[in-house]
Amino acid sequence: MEFDREDQKPMDDFEQELSEAFARRPAPPSLKRKIMARRSQQNTERIRNRTALLQRLAACLVLSAAVAGGFAWRNREEQRKGEEARQQVLTALRITGHALDQVKIQLAEHDRDRQQ
């Protein structure tokens, strides 16, 4: 099989493209700067995202503490009102007991007067 010059030329072009593609070339001078800038930007974004997450968590904790404190305060207030109502009932019972004792004494005196 013979090859014409025209048939070999495309093969030579292909081989030349391959050798150019595989040839070692130095990196452009700005490549390192671009890579470092991108890395710095990614680190900054990562720190910003982490900070935002921590701020959200802190806000959730503060809100949770405020809600829990509100419920605790409300519960304590209800206990205080209940204790106050209990004291009022006990005072009313003492007054009623004292009044009943007075009525009992008067009835006893009335019975003695009738018997005499």
C-alpha positions in Angstrom: 0.0 0.0 0.0 1.3 3.3 -1.0 0.4 6.6 0.6 0.2 9.8 -1.4 1.8 12.9 -0.1 -1.8 14.2 0.4 -2.8 11.2 2.5 0.3 11.6 4.7 -0.2 15.3 5.3 -3.4 15.0 7.4 -1.6 12.4 9.4 1.4 14.7 9.9 -1.0 17.5 10.9 -2.6 15.2 13.4 0.7 14.1 14.9 1.8 17.7 15.1 -1.4 18.6 17.0 -0.8 15.7 19.3 2.7 16.7 20.0 1.7 20.3 20.6 -1.1 19.1 22.9 1.3 16.9 24.9 4.1 19.4 24.9 5.0 20.8 28.3 4.4 24.5 28.7 5.0 26.7 31.7 1.9 28.0 33.5 0.9 31.6 32.8 2.3 33.9 35.4 -1.2 35.0 36.5 -2.4 31.5 37.2 -1.1 31.2 40.7 -2.6 34.6 41.6 -6.0 33.6 40.2 -5.9 30.3 42.1 -4.9 31.9 45.3 -7.6 34.6 44.9 -10.3 31.9 44.2 -9.1 29.9 47.2 -9.2 33.1 49.4 -12.7 33.9 48.2 -13.9 30.3 48.9 -12.4 30.5 52.4 -14.0 33.9 53.0 -17.4 32.5 51.8 -17.0 29.4 54.0 -16.2 31.6 57.1 -19.1 33.9 56.3 -21.5 31.0 56.0 -20.2 29.5 59.2 -20.6 32.8 61.0 -24.1 33.2 59.6 -25.0 29.7 60.8 -23.6 30.4 64.3 -25.5 33.7 64.5 -28.7 31.9 63.5 -28.1 29.3 66.2 -27.4 32.0 68.8 -30.6 33.8 67.8 -32.6 30.6 68.1 -31.1 30.0 71.6 -31.9 33.5 72.7 -35.5 33.2 71.4 -35.9 29.8 73.1 -34.6 31.1 76.4 -37.0 34.1 76.1 -40.0 31.9 75.4 -39.0 29.5 78.2 -38.5 32.4 80.6 -41.9 33.8 79.6 -43.6 30.5 80.3 -41.7 30.2 83.6 -42.7 33.7 84.6 -46.3 33.1 83.7 -46.3 29.8 85.7 -44.8 31.6 88.7 -47.3 34.4 88.4 -50.2 31.9 88.4 -48.7 30.1 91.5 -48.4 33.5 93.3 -52.1 34.3 92.4 -53.2 30.9 93.6 -51.3 31.3 96.9 -52.9 34.7 97.3 -56.4 33.3 96.7 -55.6 30.5 99.2 -54.7 33.0 101.8 -57.9 35.0 101.2 -60.0 31.8 101.6 -58.2 30.9 104.8 -58.8 34.4 106.2 -62.4 34.2 105.2 -62.7 30.8 106.9 -61.1 32.3 110.1 -63.5 35.2 110.1 -66.5 32.9 109.5 -65.3 30.5 112.2 -65.0 33.5 114.6 -68.4 34.7 113.7 -69.9 31.2 114.2 -68.2 31.0 117.6 -69.9 34.4 118.5 -73.3 33.1 117.4 -72.8 29.9 119.3 -71.9 31.9 122.5 -75.0 34.1 122.0 -77.2 31.0 121.5 -75.8 29.4 124.6 -76.5 32.5 126.7 -80.0 32.7 125.2 -80.6 29.0 126.2 -79.3 29.7 129.8 -81.6 32.7 130.1 -84.6 30.7 129.0 -83.8 27.9 131.4 -83.6 30.2 134.4 
